[in-house]
Amino acid sequence: MSGYLIRRFFQMIIVVFLSALVSYALLNLAPGGPLAGLGQVTQNARFRITEEDIARIRANFELDLDLPIRFSRWFIGQPRGPLTIAGREFFANVVVGCRKPLEAPDSEGNIQVIGCKENVTLANLVGRKNSNGVLFGDFGVSWTTNRGQPVSELLLSRLPKTIELLLIVLILSLIIGIPLGIYSAVKQYSRFDYFFTSMAFMGSAMPTFFFGILLILFLSVIPKMAGWPYLPPGSSEAVRDYSIPMFGVVQGGSLLDKVLHLIMPVSVLVFVSVSGWSRFIRASMLDVLRQDYVRTARAKGLTEQVVIIKHALRNALIPFVTIIVFSIPGLFGGAIITESVFSWPGMGRLYIQSLGNYDYPVNMAILFITAVLTVIATLLRDVLYTAVDPRIRFS
């Protein structure tokens, strides 16, 4: 087992590095960015943005550096300047970017870079502001979402809300989904099974944003217009007191206020999770119930409850472990669509906001931490397999 864990550790390092490299490259090669629209601004005499201003903005966002150098500085905090050995500098004149690109329109009128007016060398990196690298826990500062705030502080301010929401969803989904899946498998082809399967297919097929909008419409907008009790349509808590029929005045930030704000996003996520997880348990239980050892247990005269709980359920939960452990990255990444629909101030909504604002440090921090948690969850899954099924061994 120790040899297996050592091999997996080195594999995890390679996977995390490659995922970070690919994510960083795709994000920085995508259209748009912090400089999007500056070409139109420079043509407006009112703003008078010069070539020097654009060069300074490019340097501030490190967009004047070549992509590999930019990634290296983000990942490990190097290079910061020429290589210094025994007080002597080496490779000071190595070109690592372009401060002022030379642009010209092509035959179709699109602007293309055809050269460079002023290069950036390793010597120019001396004294330039730079993070220590994400490997050392320094994710830099936010560019636009909360300009100048350390990304780590921004993430920590949103993480509790996401954990609060998804932990409640995870617990309720397990409590509801597993018994439903087991009962549906035991009562296969019964009326309950047909009804349950239909509802599960509906929950799996219905987009979360559509279900969320329906809940807002029928539990918030229409009841409020009709003067009935209603639920708050968004956010995690109110900033001031408000009145709900039959409930009276609800104080903003109180426990009741937070519970009312939780009901709709939790309902959406629980319905979707239960639909998928219960069908998974049902299929796994049906496969196990056909095994010879289950028939042998029944032939011994064991009660049906003992056969289901002790002999069938444990083996049926082996593939279900995969779903549970891969909920760990979700606790950090958040429910992007649901949080956006209900304006929930969590990690998912932060990710959407930072994408819209071209806030690359925040985006990459979320993607990198999610990748790390995913490979950890994969290793945890393999370890839990050995605990659930003693027949599984890794060497």
C-alpha positions as CSV (number, residue, x, y, z in Angstrom):
1,M,0.0,0.0,0.0
2,S,2.8,2.4,0.8
3,G,4.4,1.9,-2.6
4,Y,1.1,2.5,-4.3
5,L,0.6,5.8,-2.3
6,I,4.1,7.0,-3.3
7,R,3.4,6.3,-7.0
8,R,0.0,8.1,-6.7
9,F,1.7,11.1,-5.0
10,F,4.0,11.6,-8.0
11,Q,1.2,11.1,-10.4
12,M,-0.8,13.7,-8.6
13,I,2.0,16.2,-8.9
14,I,2.1,15.7,-12.7
15,V,-1.7,15.9,-13.1
16,V,-1.9,19.1,-11.1
17,F,0.9,20.7,-13.0
18,L,-0.6,19.7,-16.4
19,S,-4.1,20.9,-15.4
20,A,-2.7,24.2,-14.2
21,L,-0.7,24.6,-17.4
22,V,-3.6,23.9,-19.7
23,S,-6.1,26.0,-17.7
24,Y,-3.7,28.9,-17.6
25,A,-3.0,28.7,-21.3
26,L,-6.7,28.4,-22.3
27,L,-7.7,31.3,-20.1
28,N,-5.0,33.6,-21.4
29,L,-5.5,32.6,-25.0
30,A,-9.2,33.2,-24.9
31,P,-10.7,36.3,-26.7
32,G,-11.0,39.4,-24.6
33,G,-9.1,40.2,-21.5
34,P,-8.2,43.3,-19.5
35,L,-7.2,45.2,-22.6
36,A,-10.3,44.5,-24.5
37,G,-11.8,47.7,-26.0
38,L,-8.7,49.8,-25.5
39,G,-8.3,50.1,-29.3
40,Q,-11.6,52.0,-29.5
41,V,-10.8,54.1,-26.5
42,T,-7.5,55.3,-28.0
43,Q,-9.5,56.7,-31.0
44,N,-11.5,58.9,-28.6
45,A,-9.6,62.2,-28.1
46,R,-11.4,62.8,-24.8
47,F,-9.5,60.0,-23.0
48,R,-6.2,60.5,-24.8
49,I,-4.8,57.0,-23.9
50,T,-1.3,56.9,-25.5
51,E,0.9,54.0,-26.5
52,E,2.8,54.5,-23.2
53,D,-0.4,54.2,-21.2
54,I,-1.3,50.9,-23.0
55,A,2.3,49.6,-22.4
56,R,2.0,50.5,-18.7
57,I,-1.4,48.7,-18.4
58,R,0.1,45.6,-20.2
59,A,3.0,45.6,-17.8
60,N,0.7,45.9,-14.8
61,F,-1.3,42.8,-15.8
62,E,2.0,41.1,-17.0
63,L,0.4,40.8,-20.5
64,D,3.7,42.1,-22.0
65,L,5.4,38.8,-21.0
66,D,5.5,35.6,-23.1
67,L,2.9,33.0,-21.9
68,P,5.5,30.5,-20.6
69,I,7.2,33.2,-18.6
70,R,3.9,34.5,-17.3
71,F,2.8,31.0,-16.2
72,S,6.2,30.4,-14.5
73,R,5.9,33.6,-12.5
74,W,2.3,32.8,-11.5
75,F,3.1,29.1,-10.6
76,I,6.5,29.4,-8.8
77,G,7.1,33.1,-8.6
78,Q,10.1,32.9,-10.9
79,P,11.9,34.4,-12.9
80,R,12.3,37.7,-11.1
81,G,15.3,38.8,-13.0
82,P,18.6,37.6,-14.4
83,L,20.2,34.5,-12.9
84,T,22.7,35.7,-10.2
85,I,25.7,33.5,-9.3
86,A,28.4,34.7,-7.0
87,G,27.3,38.3,-7.5
88,R,27.4,38.1,-11.3
89,E,24.3,38.3,-13.5
90,F,23.7,36.0,-16.3
91,F,21.1,36.0,-19.2
92,A,20.1,39.6,-18.4
93,N,19.4,40.4,-22.1
94,V,17.2,37.3,-22.7
95,V,14.0,38.5,-24.3
96,V,10.9,37.3,-22.3
97,G,8.2,39.5,-23.8
98,C,7.2,42.6,-25.8
99,R,6.4,45.9,-24.1
100,K,5.2,47.7,-27.3
101,P,3.9,45.3,-30.0
102,L,4.0,46.4,-33.6
103,E,0.5,46.1,-35.1
104,A,-0.9,46.4,-38.6
105,P,-4.2,45.6,-40.2
106,D,-4.4,42.6,-42.5
107,S,-6.3,42.3,-45.8
108,E,-9.6,41.9,-44.0
109,G,-9.0,44.9,-41.6
110,N,-8.2,42.8,-38.5
111,I,-5.4,44.0,-36.3
112,Q,-2.4,41.6,-36.2
113,V,0.9,41.8,-34.4
114,I,3.7,41.7,-36.9
115,G,6.7,42.7,-34.8
116,C,7.9,44.4,-31.6
117,K,9.0,48.0,-31.0
118,E,10.4,47.4,-27.5
119,N,11.3,44.1,-26.0
120,V,11.1,43.0,-22.3
121,T,14.3,41.3,-21.0
122,L,15.0,39.5,-17.7
123,A,16.8,42.6,-16.5
124,N,13.5,44.5,-16.8
125,L,11.8,42.1,-14.4
126,V,14.0,43.3,-11.5
127,G,11.8,45.2,-9.0
128,R,8.6,44.4,-10.8
129,K,5.8,43.4,-8.4
130,N,5.2,39.7,-8.5
131,S,3.6,37.0,-6.3
132,N,5.5,34.2,-4.7
133,G,3.7,31.6,-6.8
134,V,0.6,29.6,-6.1
135,L,2.8,26.6,-5.0
136,F,3.7,28.8,-2.0
137,G,0.1,29.8,-1.3
138,D,0.3,33.2,-3.0
139,F,-2.5,33.7,-5.5
140,G,-1.7,37.4,-6.2
141,V,-4.3,40.2,-6.0
142,S,-7.6,40.6,-7.7
143,W,-7.5,42.7,-10.9
144,T,-11.1,43.9,-11.1
145,T,-13.6,42.0,-8.9
146,N,-12.1,43.5,-5.7
147,R,-9.2,45.5,-7.1
148,G,-6.0,45.2,-5.1
149,Q,-7.4,42.7,-2.5
150,P,-5.4,39.5,-2.1
151,V,-7.1,36.6,-3.9
152,S,-6.8,34.4,-0.9
153,E,-8.8,36.8,1.3
154,L,-11.4,37.1,-1.4
155,L,-11.8,33.3,-1.6
156,L,-12.0,33.0,2.2
157,S,-14.7,35.6,2.3
158,R,-16.9,33.6,-0.1
159,L,-16.0,30.0,0.9
160,P,-18.1,29.8,4.1
161,K,-21.3,30.5,2.2
162,T,-20.6,27.8,-0.3
163,I,-19.7,25.3,2.4
164,E,-22.9,26.1,4.3
165,L,-25.1,25.7,1.2
166,L,-23.4,22.5,-0.2
167,L,-23.0,20.7,3.2
168,I,-26.8,21.1,3.8
169,V,-27.4,19.8,0.3
170,L,-25.0,16.9,0.7
171,I,-26.5,15.8,4.0
172,L,-30.1,16.0,2.8
173,S,-29.3,14.3,-0.5
174,L,-27.8,11.4,1.3
175,I,-30.6,11.1,3.8
176,I,-33.3,11.2,1.1
177,G,-31.5,9.7,-1.9
178,I,-30.1,6.5,-0.5
179,P,-33.3,5.2,1.1
180,L,-35.3,6.1,-2.0
181,G,-32.9,4.2,-4.2
182,I,-32.9,1.2,-2.0
183,Y,-36.7,1.0,-1.7
184,S,-37.1,1.5,-5.4
185,A,-34.8,-1.4,-6.1
186,V,-36.4,-3.7,-3.6
187,K,-39.9,-2.8,-5.0
188,Q,-38.8,-3.0,-8.7
189,Y,-41.7,-2.4,-11.2
190,S,-44.1,-1.4,-8.5
191,R,-46.1,1.8,-8.7
192,F,-43.7,3.6,-6.4
193,D,-40.8,2.5,-8.6
194,Y,-42.5,3.9,-11.7
195,F,-43.3,7.2,-10.0
196,F,-39.9,7.5,-8.5
197,T,-38.1,6.7,-11.8
198,S,-40.3,9.3,-13.6
199,M,-39.5,12.0,-11.0
200,A,-35.8,11.1,-11.1
201,F,-35.6,11.4,-14.9
202,M,-37.4,14.7,-14.6
203,G,-34.9,16.0,-12.0
204,S,-31.9,14.8,-14.1
205,A,-33.3,16.3,-17.3
206,M,-34.4,19.7,-16.0
207,P,-31.7,22.4,-16.1
208,T,-31.0,23.8,-12.7
209,F,-31.4,27.4,-13.9
210,F,-34.9,26.6,-15.3
211,F,-35.9,24.9,-12.0
212,G,-34.5,27.8,-10.0
213,I,-36.4,30.4,-12.1
214,L,-39.6,28.5,-11.7
215,L,-39.2,28.4,-7.9
216,I,-38.5,32.2,-7.8
217,L,-41.6,32.8,-9.9
218,F,-44.0,30.5,-7.9
219,L,-42.6,30.9,-4.4
220,S,-41.5,34.5,-4.5
221,V,-42.9,36.7,-7.3
222,I,-46.4,35.5,-7.7
223,P,-47.1,35.0,-3.9
224,K,-45.7,38.5,-3.1
225,M,-47.9,40.1,-5.8
226,A,-51.0,38.2,-4.4
227,G,-50.2,39.2,-0.8
228,W,-49.4,35.6,0.3
229,P,-46.4,34.4,2.3
230,Y,-43.4,34.4,0.0
231,L,-39.7,33.5,0.1
232,P,-36.8,35.9,-0.5
233,P,-35.7,35.6,-4.2
234,G,-32.0,35.9,-3.8
235,S,-28.8,36.5,-1.7
236,S,-28.0,34.7,1.6
237,E,-29.5,37.2,4.0
238,A,-31.3,40.6,3.9
239,V,-29.6,43.9,4.7
240,R,-32.6,45.3,6.4
241,D,-35.9,44.2,8.0
242,Y,-38.8,43.2,5.8
243,S,-42.4,41.9,6.3
244,I,-43.9,38.6,5.2
245,P,-47.6,37.9,5.6
246,M,-48.3,35.4,8.4
247,F,-44.6,35.6,9.5
248,G,-44.7,39.3,10.4
249,V,-41.5,41.3,10.4
250,V,-38.3,39.4,9.7
251,Q,-35.1,40.9,10.9
252,G,-32.4,41.1,8.3
253,G,-29.5,38.7,9.2
254,S,-31.6,36.8,11.8
255,L,-31.7,32.9,11.8
256,L,-35.2,33.0,10.3
257,D,-34.0,35.3,7.5
258,K,-31.1,33.0,6.7
259,V,-33.3,29.9,6.7
260,L,-35.8,31.5,4.4
261,H,-33.0,32.5,2.0
262,L,-31.7,28.9,2.0
263,I,-34.9,27.1,1.1
264,M,-35.0,27.7,-2.6
265,P,-31.3,27.1,-3.5
266,V,-31.2,24.1,-1.3
267,S,-34.4,22.7,-2.8
268,V,-33.0,23.0,-6.3
269,L,-29.7,21.3,-5.5
270,V,-31.3,18.6,-3.4
271,F,-33.8,17.7,-6.1
272,V,-31.1,17.4,-8.7
273,S,-28.7,15.5,-6.5
274,V,-31.4,13.1,-5.2
275,S,-32.5,12.4,-8.8
276,G,-29.1,11.3,-9.8
277,W,-27.8,9.7,-6.7
278,S,-31.0,7.6,-6.0
279,R,-31.0,6.2,-9.6
280,F,-27.4,5.3,-9.1
281,I,-28.1,3.5,-5.9
282,R,-31.1,1.8,-7.5
283,A,-29.1,0.4,-10.4
284,S,-26.3,-0.7,-8.1
285,M,-28.7,-2.4,-5.7
286,L,-30.5,-4.2,-8.5
287,D,-27.2,-5.6,-9.7
288,V,-26.2,-6.8,-6.2
289,L,-29.7,-8.3,-5.4
290,R,-29.1,-10.7,-8.3
291,Q,-25.9,-12.1,-7.0
292,D,-25.5,-15.6,-5.7
293,Y,-24.5,-14.6,-2.1
294,V,-27.8,-12.6,-1.7
295,R,-29.8,-15.7,-2.7
296,T,-27.7,-17.8,-0.3
297,A,-28.4,-15.4,2.5
298,R,-32.1,-15.6,1.9
299,A,-31.9,-19.4,1.7
300,K,-30.3,-19.4,5.2
301,G,-33.6,-18.0,6.5
302,L,-32.3,-14.5,7.2
303,T,-34.9,-11.7,7.3
304,E,-35.3,-9.5,4.3
305,Q,-34.1,-6.5,6.3
306,V,-30.8,-8.2,7.2
307,V,-30.3,-9.4,3.7
308,I,-30.8,-5.8,2.3
309,I,-28.9,-3.9,4.9
310,K,-26.0,-6.2,5.8
311,H,-25.4,-8.2,2.6
312,A,-26.6,-6.1,-0.3
313,L,-26.3,-2.5,0.7
314,R,-22.6,-2.6,1.7
315,N,-21.6,-3.9,-1.7
316,A,-24.0,-1.6,-3.5
317,L,-22.3,1.4,-1.9
318,I,-18.9,0.6,-3.3
319,P,-19.4,2.5,-6.6
320,F,-21.4,5.1,-4.7
321,V,-18.2,6.1,-2.9
322,T,-17.0,7.7,-6.1
323,I,-19.9,10.1,-6.1
324,I,-19.4,11.0,-2.5
325,V,-15.7,11.8,-2.6
326,F,-16.0,13.9,-5.8
327,S,-18.4,16.1,-3.8
328,I,-15.2,17.4,-2.1
329,P,-14.1,19.6,-5.0
330,G,-17.7,20.8,-5.3
331,L,-17.6,22.1,-1.7
332,F,-14.9,24.5,-2.9
333,G,-16.0,25.3,-6.4
334,G,-19.6,25.9,-5.5
335,A,-22.8,25.4,-7.5
336,I,-22.1,27.9,-10.3
337,I,-25.5,28.0,-12.0
338,T,-27.6,27.8,-8.8
339,E,-25.5,30.4,-7.0
340,S,-25.8,32.8,-10.0
341,V,-29.6,32.3,-10.3
342,F,-30.2,33.0,-6.6
343,S,-27.4,35.6,-6.2
344,W,-25.8,33.4,-3.5
345,P,-22.5,35.0,-2.5
346,G,-20.4,31.9,-2.8
347,M,-17.5,30.5,-4.8
348,G,-19.6,29.7,-7.9
349,R,-21.0,33.2,-8.2
350,L,-17.5,34.6,-7.6
351,Y,-16.2,32.5,-10.5
352,I,-18.8,33.8,-12.9
353,Q,-18.2,37.4,-11.8
354,S,-14.4,37.0,-12.2
355,L,-14.9,35.5,-15.7
356,G,-17.0,38.4,-16.7
357,N,-14.5,40.9,-15.3
358,Y,-11.5,39.1,-16.8
359,D,-10.1,38.7,-13.3
360,Y,-7.6,36.0,-14.2
361,P,-5.9,35.6,-10.8
362,V,-9.3,34.8,-9.2
363,N,-10.3,32.4,-12.0
364,M,-7.0,30.6,-11.9
365,A,-7.0,30.3,-8.1
366,I,-10.4,28.6,-8.2
367,L,-9.4,26.3,-11.0
368,F,-6.1,25.4,-9.4
369,I,-7.5,24.6,-6.0
370,T,-10.4,22.6,-7.6
371,A,-7.8,20.6,-9.5
372,V,-5.8,19.9,-6.3
373,L,-9.0,18.8,-4.5
374,T,-10.0,16.6,-7.4
375,V,-6.8,14.6,-7.4
376,I,-7.0,14.3,-3.6
377,A,-10.6,13.0,-3.9
378,T,-9.4,10.5,-6.4
379,L,-6.8,9.1,-4.0
380,L,-9.3,9.2,-1.2
381,R,-11.7,7.2,-3.3
382,D,-9.2,4.4,-3.8
383,V,-8.4,4.3,-0.1
384,L,-12.0,4.1,0.8
385,Y,-12.6,1.3,-1.7
386,T,-10.2,-0.9,0.4
387,A,-12.2,0.0,3.6
388,V,-15.6,-0.8,2.1
389,D,-14.5,-3.9,0.3
390,P,-11.7,-6.0,2.0
391,R,-11.2,-7.9,-1.3
392,I,-9.7,-4.8,-2.9
393,R,-6.0,-4.4,-2.4
394,F,-3.4,-2.0,-3.9
395,S,0.2,-3.0,-4.3
